[in-house]
Structure formats: structure tokens, C-alpha cells
Amino acid sequence: MEANANLSQPSQSANDPGYKWRVLATVVTGLFMVILDSTVINVALKTLQQHYSVSTSEAQWVISLYTLALGIATPLSGFLGDRFGIKRIYLSGLVLFVVGSILCGLAPSLTLLIAARAIQGIGGGISLPLGTALLFRAFPPRERGAAFGIFGIVLVFAPAIGPLLGGWLVDNNLLSWIFFLNIPIGIIGLTIGTLFLHEAPGSAKIRADIPGIILSALGFGAILFATSIAGEQGAGWTDIRVIAGLVIGLLALALFAVVELRSPDPLLDLRLYGIPSFAIANVASMVGTIALFGAEFLLPLYLQILRGQTAFQAGLILLPLAIASAFSSFISGRITDRIGPRVPIVIGFLLIAYNTFQLSEITIDTSINFIIFLLVLRGIAVGLIIQNSQVAALLDVPMARLNRATPLVQATRQTMQSIGVAVLATILTSAITLSMPRNIPSGADLSKLPPAVRQAALNGIHQFQNQYITGLQHAYLATFAIAVVAILLSLFLPGWPGKYQTSSKKAAPAVEQPMPTEVA
């Protein structure tokens, strides 16, 4: 019965050419909520700290535990989709995210807020990779670049407007609405998903990989925990918690790899690395993630700490990056459909390398207009890379293994992004031996201080600024080196000037199926 159902589904779907666009609308709406939430809360940490009367390190767990839950749930999504049906599990992930958002907005204590954020993280970790799989299935090979280009607009625009929206809500004493705003978006996503998505039935024959589940949760969770601690003020890589987390995480992931390669039903199909396009694209994406997103947190810090911009003003300065990314993502997807992903991705990393080298020479007096120009270049690069690298990774993956491929891409990318942020934060802080002078009252007019005190204060401020600039320059130089490595790796991706053929050109064009449902 299952086999017959699976065989009949593609033919029904092939008669509905508009289905792919409904899938795109569904995935874009649902995942917009998840991606927006990744940054909208960042600007509210200080307010949350005051609201619950807790320390900065305690408030930081609102973000850290969300990241942990996201990283642990992501590898599970493929198994759950294969076992119970991709539509059912994708929508369940959105339900969990909405429920978590409601609980966050109502949380009377920090402990309950952190627990609710974990529920959000589980929902996001399930829905993000399965949404990608739904999109990849829905579009024929010759249109996937364009589809992922449209989806890429959401991936770059949602996190860009998050700080602006969060800052506005905080400024207007609407703290709970940072979470409640997910409710209407989530309801829309769930409604159109329920109405539009076709189900690919799961299979009771899919067995749970219990050792893989335990080891992946321990491995990814420990590394994400360690990197979140390493980035805390006063911690660092020599903190016993960081060392223990990294050792446990690396050992668990090494054992996880051994177990998965021997398992007939692995949680994450590491054998996918035997597909050249998947291996090269995924490794390039992991390396490039540090260059793309690891350094993204540096510029807002520079703008706020050294240039005196508010969080909202810094968000406005960064907005051109998102706008440029949106246009670039849409156009580059169409280019990839014609000539393959190699050229757009290589050009993107070349732009990142140039952009990052220029940022490594930033000073306290660098023109804001020049910074905006660099951000536009960076936005164009992000649009060229972010979704095309995912298309390249999934290019030759059989449909029956797609549900396991997207979680593998997402899990490794999330881990590398977390590690990259922690490493660059360490490079930045290692150059700073001073803090801003604390013996001056907030808002004090330095001109009214005694000359000796004023001069000492100015010297301290200038020394701090110089050290901060030095730290930024070192961090951006490290990012430049990483971008060069990503360029070299990307040269081996498929596409022009080599021969490039999508599956639609190699086989019969009966690929307008929204959801082939092979059961692994």
C-alpha cells in the first residue's frame, strides 16, 4: 500500500504546475518567522536583564539555549520527516515555534523564558531543514536556482530587519511583542501549509538511530555550549567549561561518525560526502560561513561602541547589506540555473575577500558612507553565495536521501557559524587590555573636569579606542584568510567554464513533481 501511494503522488502533482509556487509561498512565510526571531531578540538582552533583574551572563542564556536546542533538533528532522511524513513534521515544527513564542511572551521568570526559548529552538531546528527539502523537491532542476534565490531574500532580509524591529519594540516598551509578533506570521504559515502542501507519507520501516541521536545531541550540543561560553565576557577558551565542552563534543562527534557510517539507517547520512558536489559545496559552505556570518557581529559593535550609534541607528546603517543581498540573491539564482553555481559563488567570495580586507583597515574616522559602500558589496556577495552553495550541495543528491542531506548541511553550518563567532570574538578581545574608564559619571561633560582628570580620561579613552580598532583589524584579517580558502574550494564546484548539466537536461523533463516521495 505504501509503495502504491508513493508512486501515485508524483503523477497527481505533475498535473498541478502551480503547486511549486504555493510551496515557495508556504516555506517563505513559515521560515520568515523562524529566521526573524534569530536576531530580533538580540537588541532586547539588556532590557530583559533589567526586566528580570539578572546578570548579563544569565540573560545570555536566552540566546544560548535557543542555539543549543536548534543545533540538537536539526539532525533529528530528517529521520522524523522520513518516519512520519515531511509535511506533518514541518508543520509540527512551526506549531512548536508558535507555542514557544506564546510562552516566551507570557513568561513570568527568566527560567521559564529560557525553557520557552528551548521549545522555539526545537521547532526551528525541525522546520528549517525540512522547509529547504520541501522547496528543493517542488521545483524542477532548471528552476531551483531561481526558487532558492527568492527564498534567499528571506534568509538575508529577515535577520537584517530583526534588530530594527526589536529596537523599535523595546523603545516603545513592547518587550513581549518581540515574541508575540511570531503568532500572526506563524498562523498564516500554518494555514497555507495545511491547505497547500501535499504529504509525502512516512514509512514505519524507518528505524530510530538511538546511538546516533544520543551522540549527535551530545556532540553538537557540547560544542555549541562551549562556543557560547567562550564568547562570554571574562570566560575565553581556557575556561574549564569551554575545554570540557570541546573535548566532550569532539569525542562524541568522532564516535558519532563511526556509528553513522556503520548504521543501515543513520540519523545523518555521512555517506553523502561520497558525492563530490555535495562534499565540496558543503565544506566550502562551512568555511565560508565564518567569512559570511562569523564577522557580521563585528561591525555593529564598532558602530555602537566606537562611533556612538544606537542599536536602531546601527541597524539602519546595516540595512543596505540586506537590500543588496535581496536583489543579488534573486539574480544569482537565475544565473546558476543557466551556467551552474561555480561562477556566482567564486565571484561572491572574491567580493567578500576584497570587502573584508578593506574592513581590516578600518579606523575610528572611516567614513560611514564608505562603510555603507562596503556593506553593499558584502550584500551582493552574500546573495551570490548563500543559497547557491545550498543548491550546489544538493545538486546530485538522490531525492530519497534529500531529507537527510538538508539537516546535515544545516547542522554543520550552524556549528561552524557558532565556532567562527567565538573565535573572532576572542581575536577581538585579546587585543583589548583596557575597558572604558569607569571613574567618569555617565553623561559627564569632560570639559568641566579638572585638567589633569580630563587628560587622564581622554588618554584612557584613546588607548581603549586604539586597542579596539587593532582587535577589529586582526579579526577581519583572519576572516580575509578564511575567505581566500573558500575561494580556492569553490573553484572545484560544478559549472561554467566546465560542462554543466542539470538533471532536467540529462533525463526526461517529467520533473515538475512537487514532492517525489521515495522511502529510504
Secondary structure, DSSP 8 states (H G I E B T S, - for coil): -HHHHHHHHHHHHHT-TTHHHHHHHHHHHHHHHHHHHHHHTGGGHHHHHHHHT--HHHHTHHHHHHHHHHHHHHHHHHHHHHHH-HHHHHHHHHHHHHHHHHHHHH-SSHHHHHHHHHHHHHHHHHHHHHHHHHHHHHS-GGGHHHHHHHHHHHHHHHHHHHHHHHHHHHHTT-TTHHHHTHHHHHHHHHHHHHHH-------TT----HHHHHHHHHHHHHHHHHHHHHTSTT--TTSHHHHHHHHHHHHHHHHHHHHHHH-SS-SS-GGGGGSHHHHHHHHHHHHHHIIIIITTTHHHHIIIIIS---HHHHHHHHHHHHHHHHHHHHHHHHHHHHH-SHHHHHHHHHHHHHHHHHHTT--TT--HHHHHHHHHHHHHHHHHHHHHHHHHHHTT--GGGHHHHHHHHHHHHHHHHHHHHHHHHHHHHHT------SSS-TT--GGGS-HHHHHHHHHHHHHHHHHHHHHHHHHHHHHHHHHHHHHHHHTTSS-TTS----HHHHS-S----S------
